[in-house]
């Protein structure tokens, strides 16, 4: 399973969901779905924009954990 650690990176960078939404150009609703691990997919362009704004690597946001 893929775990989204977006909230962790947002806290480290002290950026709100609203600010990230505006800077990335994604709706608040879609960003919230991603943050809450409810998303089924993410575009590379969106992931790239999030990494750019948060100044992080993809691996800082997405984590793979085998299902038990």
C-alpha positions in Angstrom: 0.0 0.0 0.0 1.1 3.5 -0.7 1.1 6.0 2.2 0.9 9.7 1.6 2.9 11.7 4.2 1.9 15.1 2.8 0.7 16.3 6.2 4.2 15.6 7.7 6.0 17.6 5.0 3.5 20.4 5.3 4.1 20.6 9.0 7.9 20.6 8.6 7.6 23.4 6.0 4.9 25.3 8.1 2.6 25.6 5.1 -1.2 25.3 5.3 -3.5 23.3 3.1 -4.9 26.5 1.7 -1.5 27.9 0.8 -0.3 24.7 -0.7 -3.5 24.5 -2.8 -3.0 28.0 -4.1 0.7 27.5 -4.9 0.3 24.1 -6.5 -2.8 25.0 -8.5 -4.9 22.1 -7.2 -8.3 22.4 -5.6 -8.5 22.3 -1.8 -10.9 19.3 -2.1 -8.5 17.3 -4.3 -5.5 18.2 -2.1 -7.4 17.1 1.0 -8.3 13.8 -0.6 -4.6 13.3 -1.3 -3.5 14.3 2.2 -6.0 12.0 3.8 -4.8 9.0 1.8 -8.1 8.7 -0.2 -6.6 9.3 -3.6 -6.5 6.5 -6.1 -3.9 8.2 -8.4 -1.8 11.4 -8.7 -0.4 13.0 -11.8 3.3 13.4 -12.1 2.8 17.1 -12.8 0.9 17.5 -9.6 3.5 15.5 -7.6 6.3 17.6 -9.2 4.6 20.9 -8.2 4.0 19.7 -4.6 7.7 18.7 -4.4 8.8 22.0 -5.8 6.7 24.0 -3.3 7.6 21.9 -0.3 11.3 21.6 -1.5 11.3 17.9 -1.0 11.7 14.6 -2.8 8.9 12.3 -3.9 10.0 9.8 -1.3 9.4 12.4 1.4 5.7 12.4 0.4 5.0 8.8 -0.8 6.0 5.7 1.1 5.4 2.0 0.3 4.3 -0.3 3.0 3.6 -4.0 2.3 0.1 -5.0 3.3 0.0 -7.4 6.2 
